[in-house]
């Protein structure tokens, strides 16, 4: 299976499941993080949560710095059991895509400032803070996945239905993870 075909697509029910905490950071968790990074880069994404590859555990990978070409720009974060400590600031709309919803992007309004705590693969507790940037959006988007919430869940019922219909049509037309359009 190729890295991109590894990604779970809507309407897979695993995308709506609450994920379990990781009790022990071992070789299995490290291998999953490595696989997720490979999948994320292959699909030209900036974040990926474990349920998007079919694993219902609290693990997220993010890289908002990689330019897609120069490997020196890679700056991946691996977050084990991430938890939002604060999400505040002025609400900010952002046009979001999602590797599990190919062919669409939707405007989601989220708090502009976020503080997240998570362990890294060494078991060290780290804190990430972002404001008014892609990292702030990505942290909230990926942690939502761990709670069974997807970007379309932030939309009104009418817009959600329109987005799901557009995604279904895009998938039928051959859209792959990482491909988006503006709706």
PAVO-74721 format. One record per residue (C-alpha): residue number from 0; chain; x negated, y negated, z negated. Coordinates in steps of 0.02 Angstrom, whole numbers. Each point is the difference from the previous one (the first is absolute). Layout:
// residues N
+-----+----+--------+--------+--------+
:   i : ch :   east :  north :     up :
+-----+----+--------+--------+--------+
: NUM :  A :      X :      Y :      Z :
...
+-----+----+--------+--------+--------+
This chain:
// residues 183
+-----+----+--------+--------+--------+
:   i : ch :   east :  north :     up :
+-----+----+--------+--------+--------+
:   0 :  A :      0 :      0 :      0 :
:   1 :  A :    -68 :   -172 :     44 :
:   2 :  A :    -14 :   -133 :   -134 :
:   3 :  A :    143 :   -103 :     72 :
:   4 :  A :    115 :    151 :     15 :
:   5 :  A :    -36 :     33 :   -185 :
:   6 :  A :    104 :   -153 :    -46 :
:   7 :  A :    177 :     32 :    -64 :
:   8 :  A :    133 :    -97 :     96 :
:   9 :  A :    170 :    -62 :    -53 :
:  10 :  A :    127 :     77 :    -35 :
:  11 :  A :   -108 :    129 :    -92 :
:  12 :  A :     71 :     12 :   -177 :
:  13 :  A :   -175 :      0 :    -77 :
:  14 :  A :     -4 :   -187 :     36 :
:  15 :  A :    140 :    -26 :   -126 :
:  16 :  A :    -74 :    105 :   -141 :
:  17 :  A :    -78 :    -65 :   -161 :
:  18 :  A :   -181 :     57 :     -4 :
:  19 :  A :    -84 :     87 :   -145 :
:  20 :  A :   -150 :    -71 :    -93 :
:  21 :  A :   -169 :     78 :     33 :
:  22 :  A :    -61 :     84 :   -160 :
:  23 :  A :   -176 :     43 :     54 :
:  24 :  A :   -112 :    -76 :    133 :
:  25 :  A :    -79 :    152 :     79 :
:  26 :  A :    -59 :     63 :    169 :
:  27 :  A :    179 :     19 :     60 :
:  28 :  A :     40 :   -182 :    -38 :
:  29 :  A :   -163 :    -59 :     80 :
:  30 :  A :     36 :    104 :    156 :
:  31 :  A :    176 :    -72 :     10 :
:  32 :  A :    -69 :   -178 :    -14 :
:  33 :  A :   -127 :     36 :    137 :
:  34 :  A :    136 :     73 :    112 :
:  35 :  A :    112 :   -149 :    -32 :
:  36 :  A :   -137 :   -124 :     45 :
:  37 :  A :    -34 :     97 :    160 :
:  38 :  A :    186 :     -2 :     43 :
:  39 :  A :     18 :   -185 :    -41 :
:  40 :  A :   -149 :    -50 :    108 :
:  41 :  A :     54 :    114 :    143 :
:  42 :  A :    172 :    -83 :      1 :
:  43 :  A :    -77 :   -174 :    -18 :
:  44 :  A :     95 :    -31 :   -161 :
:  45 :  A :    -53 :   -102 :   -150 :
:  46 :  A :     78 :    112 :   -132 :
:  47 :  A :     67 :    175 :    -28 :
:  48 :  A :     86 :     84 :   -147 :
:  49 :  A :     -8 :    185 :    -39 :
:  50 :  A :    184 :     36 :     40 :
:  51 :  A :    -35 :    -63 :    177 :
:  52 :  A :   -109 :    154 :     23 :
:  53 :  A :    122 :    113 :    -91 :
:  54 :  A :    -82 :     -1 :   -171 :
:  55 :  A :    112 :    -59 :   -143 :
:  56 :  A :   -137 :    -69 :   -113 :
:  57 :  A :    -44 :   -177 :    -52 :
:  58 :  A :   -145 :    -36 :    117 :
:  59 :  A :    -22 :   -147 :    119 :
:  60 :  A :   -137 :    -52 :    121 :
:  61 :  A :    -17 :   -178 :     64 :
:  62 :  A :   -119 :    -94 :    113 :
:  63 :  A :     53 :   -174 :     52 :
:  64 :  A :   -176 :    -49 :     59 :
:  65 :  A :    -35 :    128 :    137 :
:  66 :  A :      9 :    -81 :    172 :
:  67 :  A :     30 :    164 :     91 :
:  68 :  A :   -166 :     -1 :     90 :
:  69 :  A :   -150 :    -36 :   -109 :
:  70 :  A :    -24 :    135 :   -134 :
:  71 :  A :    -97 :   -127 :   -103 :
:  72 :  A :    164 :    -92 :    -32 :
:  73 :  A :     76 :    151 :    -88 :
:  74 :  A :     38 :    -40 :   -182 :
:  75 :  A :    117 :    136 :    -62 :
:  76 :  A :     86 :      3 :   -169 :
:  77 :  A :     60 :    165 :    -71 :
:  78 :  A :    128 :    -25 :   -138 :
:  79 :  A :     45 :    146 :   -114 :
:  80 :  A :    160 :    -23 :   -102 :
:  81 :  A :     18 :   -184 :     48 :
:  82 :  A :    117 :   -104 :   -105 :
:  83 :  A :     64 :   -176 :     33 :
:  84 :  A :    -39 :   -102 :   -155 :
:  85 :  A :     71 :   -163 :     68 :
:  86 :  A :     92 :    -49 :    159 :
:  87 :  A :     42 :   -184 :     -4 :
:  88 :  A :    -28 :   -162 :     92 :
:  89 :  A :    107 :    -75 :    135 :
:  90 :  A :     90 :    131 :    105 :
:  91 :  A :    -85 :     12 :    169 :
:  92 :  A :     68 :     77 :    160 :
:  93 :  A :   -120 :    110 :     97 :
:  94 :  A :     25 :     99 :    160 :
:  95 :  A :    -41 :    178 :    -55 :
:  96 :  A :    -32 :    158 :     97 :
:  97 :  A :    -17 :    175 :    -69 :
:  98 :  A :    -87 :    153 :     68 :
:  99 :  A :    154 :    104 :    -47 :
: 100 :  A :    115 :   -116 :    101 :
: 101 :  A :    -84 :    -11 :    171 :
: 102 :  A :     61 :   -122 :    129 :
: 103 :  A :     72 :   -129 :   -118 :
: 104 :  A :    -48 :   -139 :   -118 :
: 105 :  A :    117 :    -90 :   -119 :
: 106 :  A :     -6 :   -158 :   -103 :
: 107 :  A :    -12 :     40 :   -184 :
: 108 :  A :     -3 :   -130 :   -138 :
: 109 :  A :   -113 :     44 :   -147 :
: 110 :  A :    -80 :    -93 :   -145 :
: 111 :  A :   -153 :    -95 :     62 :
: 112 :  A :   -111 :     53 :   -147 :
: 113 :  A :    -32 :    174 :    -65 :
: 114 :  A :   -112 :     80 :   -131 :
: 115 :  A :    -26 :    189 :     11 :
: 116 :  A :    -94 :    119 :   -112 :
: 117 :  A :    -60 :    168 :     65 :
: 118 :  A :   -139 :    125 :    -23 :
: 119 :  A :   -131 :     26 :    134 :
: 120 :  A :    -65 :    172 :     49 :
: 121 :  A :   -127 :     -8 :   -143 :
: 122 :  A :    142 :    -20 :   -126 :
: 123 :  A :    -44 :   -181 :    -38 :
: 124 :  A :    147 :   -116 :    -33 :
: 125 :  A :     -5 :   -148 :    119 :
: 126 :  A :    108 :   -152 :     23 :
: 127 :  A :     44 :    -77 :    169 :
: 128 :  A :     73 :   -174 :     16 :
: 129 :  A :     61 :    -75 :    163 :
: 130 :  A :     99 :   -154 :     47 :
: 131 :  A :     75 :    -64 :    162 :
: 132 :  A :    -94 :    125 :    108 :
: 133 :  A :     11 :    169 :     86 :
: 134 :  A :    -70 :     90 :   -152 :
: 135 :  A :    143 :    -65 :   -109 :
: 136 :  A :    126 :     67 :    126 :
: 137 :  A :    -92 :    164 :     27 :
: 138 :  A :    -16 :     39 :   -186 :
: 139 :  A :    187 :    -24 :    -26 :
: 140 :  A :     48 :     93 :    160 :
: 141 :  A :   -107 :    154 :    -39 :
: 142 :  A :     49 :      9 :   -184 :
: 143 :  A :    182 :    -11 :     55 :
: 144 :  A :    -30 :    162 :     97 :
: 145 :  A :    -54 :     86 :   -161 :
: 146 :  A :    168 :    -47 :    -74 :
: 147 :  A :    100 :     64 :    149 :
: 148 :  A :     31 :   -175 :     68 :
: 149 :  A :    -37 :    -46 :    180 :
: 150 :  A :     -6 :   -169 :     88 :
: 151 :  A :    176 :     22 :     71 :
: 152 :  A :     69 :     19 :   -177 :
: 153 :  A :    -37 :   -186 :    -25 :
: 154 :  A :    119 :    -47 :    143 :
: 155 :  A :    185 :    -37 :     -2 :
: 156 :  A :    108 :    151 :     45 :
: 157 :  A :     30 :    -67 :    177 :
: 158 :  A :   -183 :    -39 :     34 :
: 159 :  A :    -52 :    167 :    -77 :
: 160 :  A :    116 :     95 :    117 :
: 161 :  A :    -63 :   -100 :    150 :
: 162 :  A :   -182 :     34 :    -48 :
: 163 :  A :     30 :    186 :    -25 :
: 164 :  A :     90 :     11 :    167 :
: 165 :  A :   -142 :    -94 :     87 :
: 166 :  A :   -129 :    115 :    -82 :
: 167 :  A :     95 :    156 :     53 :
: 168 :  A :      7 :    -65 :    179 :
: 169 :  A :   -185 :    -45 :     -5 :
: 170 :  A :    -47 :    175 :    -61 :
: 171 :  A :    109 :     78 :    136 :
: 172 :  A :    -91 :   -111 :    127 :
: 173 :  A :   -168 :     63 :    -63 :
: 174 :  A :    -54 :   -132 :   -127 :
: 175 :  A :   -139 :     60 :   -113 :
: 176 :  A :    -57 :    -55 :   -173 :
: 177 :  A :    -87 :   -168 :     11 :
: 178 :  A :    107 :    -64 :    144 :
: 179 :  A :    116 :   -143 :    -47 :
: 180 :  A :    106 :   -131 :     80 :
: 181 :  A :     86 :   -152 :    -72 :
: 182 :  A :    184 :     17 :    -39 :
+-----+----+--------+--------+--------+
